[in-house]
Amino acid sequence: MELRIDSGVLTEAVAWAARVLPARSPLPVLGGLLLTAADGRLTVLGLDHEASARIEVAADVPGAGRALVLGRRLLDICKVLPPGPVECAVEGARLSVTGGDARFGLSLLPLDDHPAPPALPARRGEVSAAAFATAVGQVAVAAGRDDALPVLTGVRLALDGTTMTLAATDRYRYAVRDLEWRPEPGAAAEPLDVVVPARRLTEIARSLAGSGTLRLALDGGSLGFESAGLRTTTRLLDGRLPRHDKLFALGEHALAVTERAPLVAAVKRVAVVAEGDSPVQLAFDGTTVHLQAGYEDDVASQRLPATMSGAAPMTVAFNPGYLLDALGSFEADEIGLRLLGPGQRALLTDATDGGEGGHRHLLMSVKPLL
């Protein structure tokens, strides 16, 4: 194998594929990146037992061939290459990488030991990459972190007609976001409902956010994305998340509306005296919200403008970390808090969307301060 390529292009390609490599593996071959050069293209493939990432970029290829090398070592080399053209060639049992006056040699790993890359599942449709990345970021904050309950560490991805629903919960909060997507003509029309590891899905969505349009591929065991020479797959989690429909149906409730950015700043400010899981209290009186945290002598408070309808003055309290995660997942200037009462469910929405569709984040309120 012999090829010539710009150092920046090579570095981006290697970084994209290396992102799925395991940090530690008893099998060194799983830490390898497979480089394939042919027909004016370089393909870089990385995979482990849970995910794969494949990218194709243009290159000058005097000699077609393949090479398997340690991926993170190759990435370290790429990061220090001087700007300009790079030459890569297989020389006996190693891959040489030459850029300017710098020359590196990497030992080759046995090609026969490298697992075959997974096939991309059947294509189901397309979605805006930027909208998808935003939606994943909005719901993934509510995913669980406890690997003892693996399904709660995932994001639900459901397809029904032209609507995609993303959702995540750790049992204390529940985030949901609906967005439009375009089903593939002739693809299976039945609804689909799967759970994807939140960490993997977040990495994929961020890395593909600027790629324009994403083509989604799904089957019984894996989820795939494809866009502009990029292809990645990740395994699905077994199980199903609890349905959110009944939880989000609040019935009669109060609606408080306030500006989001000042509320975020105020929660951060008063929470500095909140120890451990000590809550932040929000007392709504119809025209203002009074935030308070702390106990005895160590206390903090701040008052902000806020409107309230549908109930008499009400006081609720939240875990400050959960509340900040929820508020930070919205982009709206004004936030709506739909409240049932102290110690009950509270639904956060964009104040202008009426609480239907779009992005919604459910929090359990806790016992208010005395």
N, C-alpha and C positions, 0 to 999 in steps of 0.2 A: 504493500500500500504506500502510495506517495501522493501528497496533496499540498496545495498552497492556499492560504486563506488569511484574511485580515485578523490581527490579534484581537480586536474588539469583538468581531463576529464570533470567533472561536470561544472567547471567554464567556459571552452571553449564552452560547449554545451549551457549553459544558456546565455552566451554572444552572441552567434550566433543567438539564437531565439529572444532575447530581443531587437536586433537592429531595429526591425520593430515596436516596441511598440510606441504608440503616447506619446509625451512628456506630453501632458495634454489631458484629455478626460472627458466629462461629465458622462461617463459610466465607473465606476471603473473596471468593468469586462474586459474592453478592455485593461486595463493595466496588465492583468494577463497572466501568462505562464501556459500552461496545461502540466503537467507531467504525462506520462503514462508508467507504468512499467509492463512488461510481457515478458515471454519467453527469459529471459536473455538479454533484451534490455530495455533502457530508451529512450523514445521519448519526446522531448521538443518542444512545439509548441507555437509560438507567432503570433498574427495577429491584424490588424486593418481593416478599411474599404477599404484600398488601397493596402495592401501588406500582405504577410504571410511568415513565415520562420519556417521550420521544420527540426529537426536533430535527428538521431538515433545513440546511442552509446551503447557499451557493458556495462553491469552491472550485478551484482549478485542480483537476485530478489527472495528472500524467499516468498514474498507475492505480487501478482499482484494487480494492482489498479490504480486509477487516483487521481490527486490532482490539484487544481487551486489556485495559489498564486500570490501575487503582484510580477511582474517580476523584476522590478528595485530593490526592496527590497531584493529579492532572490539573484540578481547579486551582490549587496553590501555585502551580507553575504558570498557569494562564494569567493569574492576577499580577505577576511580576514581569511578564513579558513586555519589552519596549513596544511602543506604538508602531504600527506598520505591518508589513507582510510577515507571515510565519510559514515555515516549511515543516511538515510532519512526514516521517517515513519509517517504515518497519525495516530495521537493520538487524537481521539475525533474531535474537531473543529479546529485543527491546525496541521501543518506539522512541525515535529521536525527535525532539521539538527544538527548532532553531528560529530565533527572532533577533535580527540585528547581529550583535556580537555575542549574544547569549545562546548557549546550547545546553539542552537537558536530555537525559536518557531515562526512560521508564521501563522497568521489567514488564514483559508481557505475561498476562494470565492465560491459562489454557482455555481456548475457545470452546472445546467440547464440554467443559463443565458448566458453561453459562446456560441458565434456563432459557427456554424459548420465550420470546415476548408474547404477552397475551394478545389475542385478537381483539380489535375494537368491537364492542357489542353492536347490536342492531341500532341504526340511527333512528331517533324518535322525533327530532325537530330542532328548532333554533331559538336562541334567546339573545338579547343584547348583553354583551359581556360586561359593560359598565353597570347596567341595571342589576344584573345577576350578582356582581361583586358587592354592590351596595346592600342588596337584600340579604346575602349570606352574612355580611358583617353585622347587620341589624339583629339577626336572630341568634347567631352563634354565641353571643355573650350570655345567653340563658342556658347553654348546654352544660351538662354536668361535667365534673372533673374526676369523679370517682370511678376508677376502672372496675370496681367490684360490681357496678351496674352499667355494663357496657352500652346498652341501648340508649341510656340517658346521656351518654357522651356524644351522641349523634345528632344530626339535623334531618328532620323529616323532609323529603322531597316528594311531593305529590303532583301528578299531572292529571288534569280533568278538562277535556276540551281545549280551549285556548288559555286556561289559567294554570299557572304553576304556583303551588303553595309551599313555602319553606317554614319550618317550625322547629323549636327546640325548647326543652324544659329540664330543669334539675329538681323538680317537685316543689320548689319554693317560688319559682317564677316561670313564665311561659311566654315566649315571643313568637309571633306569627307575622308573616309578610306574604301577600299575594302580588303576583306580577304577571304580565302578559307574556306569552310565548307562542311560537308558530309551529304547530305540529307538522311533521314531515308528510307530504302527500303520499297516501297509500300505506302509511305506517299503521301499526296496530292502534285501533281507536279506543280500546277499553282503558278506563282510568288505571293509573299506576301509582303505587304508594310504597316508598322504600325509605330506609334510614342509612345515612352516609356519615362516616366519622367526621365530626365537626372540625377537628384540626386539619385533616387532609383537605376537606372541602374549602376551608378558609384559605389555605395556601394556594390551592388551585385557582380560586376566584380572584385573589389578589394578583397572582402572576399573569392571569389572562385578561385582567380588567381593561387593558388598552387595545385588545385585539379585534375590536369591532363586533363581530358576531360569533357566538359559540354554537357549535353543533353538538347536541347531546345524544349520547348513545347509552342505552340501558338494556340489561338483561336480568336474569334471575339472580346473578351473583356479583355483578360489577357495574360501575358507572363510568362512562368515558366522555371526554371532551376533545373536540378537534377544532383547530382554527389556524389558518395561515401557516401551515408547516409544523404546527405544534399538536401533539397528541398525548393525552394522559389518561390513565385509568386508576380507579381505586376500588377496593372491595366494599361491599355493603355489609352492614351490621344485621345480625339476626334479631328478630323481634319487631315490635311496633311501639311507637310513642302513644301515650294516652290521648284520646281525642280532646280537642279544645272547645268544641262547639258549646257544650253545656256550661263549661267554666266561664266562657266569654259572654254568655247570655245573662246579664246582670239583673234584668227586670227593672223595677223602680230604683232609681239611684240619684245621687247628687252629682252635679257637674261643676268642677272648679277649673278655671282657665287662667293661666298666667304665662308670662314670657319665659321661654326655656332657658336662655343663656344666663339671665340674672338668677334664676332658680338653681342652676348648676353651680354658679359661683357661691351662692349663699349656702347650699348644702356642704360644699367643700369647706367653707369658712367655719361654720358652726360645728362640723364633725371633728375638728381638731381636738375637741375635748371629749369626744365619744370614745370610750375604752372598749376594746373587744367588740362584741356584737351589740353594744349599747346603741339604741335607736336614735334617729332624728325625728322630732315631732313637728308636724305641720298642723297648725290650728287655723282654720278658715272661718272668717266671720262675715263673709258676704262681699267685702270690698278689699280685704287684705289677707295675706297668709303670714302667720307668725311662726318662724322656724326656731326651734330650741333643741339643744343637746346638752348632755352632761348631768351630773348629780351634785347635790349639796353645794360646795363652794366653787367647784370647777364647772362652770356653765358658760354657754354662749347662745346668743339669740340674734335674730335679724327679722325685720318685717319688710314684705314686698307687696306691691299691688296685686290683687287677684280678685276675680269675680266668682260668684258661686250662685248656682240656681238649683232648685229642686229639693232643698232641705234647709233646716235651721243651721246655725253654726255647728261645725263638726271638726273634731280633732282626730287625726290619724298619725301613725308613726311607722317608719320603715327602717330596715337595715340600710345604713348610708351607702355601703358599697353597692348593694343591689339597686338602690334608687339611682345612684350615679351611672351605673351601667345602663339602666333603662333610659334615663334622660339622654345619655350620650349616644344612644343608638338612633335618635331622631334627628332629622334635619330641619324640621319646622321651626319657625320663629316663636310660635305659641304652642303650648302643650295643654292638652285636656286631661284631667284626672277624673275618672268616673268612679265614684266612691259609694260603697254600701254602708260603711261605718267602721268604727274601731275594731281591729282584729279580723277584718273581713277582706274579701278580694277588692283590688283596685285596678282598673284598666287604664293604661296610659295610651293616648292616641294623639295624632296631629289634631289640633283644635279645630281645623277647618274641614275634616273629612267625615264628621258625623259618627265616628266610631265603627264604620262598616268598611271592610276591605282594607287595602293598603297595609300599613304597619301598625301592629298592636302589641302591647307588652303588658302582661298581667303580673301583678305583684301581690303577695300576701302581706297585709299590714300586721303590725305587732302591737303589743300593749303600749298605749301612750305613757309618757312620763307622768309621774305623780306631781 
